[in-house]
Amino acid sequence: MENQLKELGTDFIAGSTFTIADSCMLSLIANLLNAPPLEPGFTPILANFPKVSEYVARLRHAFKERLAKRDSSDTNDEPAEEMKEPARE
């Protein structure tokens, strides 16, 4: 990721605009790498990659409301309301 961001010189992983690739990266970062128990190990490693650190901060800022909603939701195994299937009659 560091090399990709350096070579492109853009704000996003595949160019100058947000794409599905950025959505995938946000999912990876928010759901796997920043989740306990991996976060304590990931945070110091991320500090060694300034472009990736900036990228992560950019994605977190762009999706701060959604991430805050997700982080503040209860921790049960029910899917988020917007992910539930509509009721069938």
Wavefront OBJ file of the C-alpha trace (Angstrom):
o trace
v 0.000 0.000 0.000
v 2.799 2.406 0.877
v 4.416 1.992 -2.544
v 1.086 2.256 -4.367
v 0.245 5.524 -2.614
v 3.756 6.905 -3.217
v 3.809 5.974 -6.901
v 0.369 7.377 -7.642
v 0.804 10.470 -5.493
v -2.961 10.596 -5.038
v -5.309 10.540 -2.067
v -6.788 7.132 -2.800
v -5.420 3.652 -3.450
v -6.428 3.517 -7.130
v -6.229 7.162 -8.144
v -7.601 10.604 -7.412
v -11.145 9.538 -6.586
v -12.656 7.148 -4.071
v -13.324 3.707 -5.591
v -14.465 0.277 -4.472
v -10.783 -0.471 -3.763
v -10.826 2.192 -1.037
v -14.001 0.734 0.377
v -12.282 -2.647 0.599
v -9.246 -1.114 2.259
v -11.432 0.714 4.790
v -13.146 -2.552 5.609
v -9.823 -4.317 6.115
v -8.429 -1.522 8.260
v -11.517 -0.870 10.365
v -12.680 -4.436 10.856
v -9.477 -6.413 11.078
v -6.404 -4.351 11.738
v -7.971 -1.886 14.189
v -9.916 -4.507 16.096
v -8.779 -6.079 19.330
v -6.580 -8.091 19.680
v -4.751 -7.000 16.486
v -4.821 -3.223 17.006
v -2.028 -3.037 19.612
v 0.322 -4.800 17.201
v -0.841 -2.946 14.119
v -0.598 0.616 15.461
v 3.208 0.687 15.908
v 3.741 -0.952 12.514
v 1.520 1.627 10.827
v 3.787 4.382 12.164
v 6.526 3.082 9.828
v 4.391 3.784 6.759
v 3.593 7.508 6.546
v 1.571 7.356 3.312
v -0.561 4.513 4.649
v -1.006 6.394 7.941
v -2.244 9.451 6.040
v -4.497 7.257 3.918
v -6.009 5.569 6.964
v -6.622 8.971 8.567
v -8.227 10.229 5.333
v -10.569 7.238 5.127
v -11.455 7.444 8.826
v -12.271 11.144 8.426
v -14.400 10.557 5.335
v -16.366 7.830 7.105
v -16.225 9.129 10.677
v -20.000 9.203 11.146
v -20.478 5.663 9.866
v -17.547 4.316 11.878
v -18.744 6.078 15.041
v -22.214 4.614 14.568
v -20.724 1.172 14.114
v -18.387 1.543 17.100
v -21.158 2.772 19.395
v -23.678 0.105 18.437
v -24.340 -2.749 20.784
v -22.015 -5.690 20.480
v -24.561 -8.418 19.871
v -24.411 -10.618 16.805
v -27.427 -9.043 15.129
v -26.683 -7.408 11.761
v -26.912 -3.632 11.506
v -30.441 -2.438 10.735
v -29.535 -1.465 7.165
v -28.155 -4.979 6.558
v -31.257 -6.856 7.646
v -33.479 -8.414 5.020
v -36.856 -6.751 4.582
v -39.777 -8.516 6.210
v -41.668 -10.811 3.828
v -45.408 -11.052 3.845
l 1 2 3 4 5 6 7 8 9 10 11 12 13 14 15 16 17 18 19 20 21 22 23 24 25 26 27 28 29 30 31 32 33 34 35 36 37 38 39 40 41 42 43 44 45 46 47 48 49 50 51 52 53 54 55 56 57 58 59 60 61 62 63 64 65 66 67 68 69 70 71 72 73 74 75 76 77 78 79 80 81 82 83 84 85 86 87 88 89
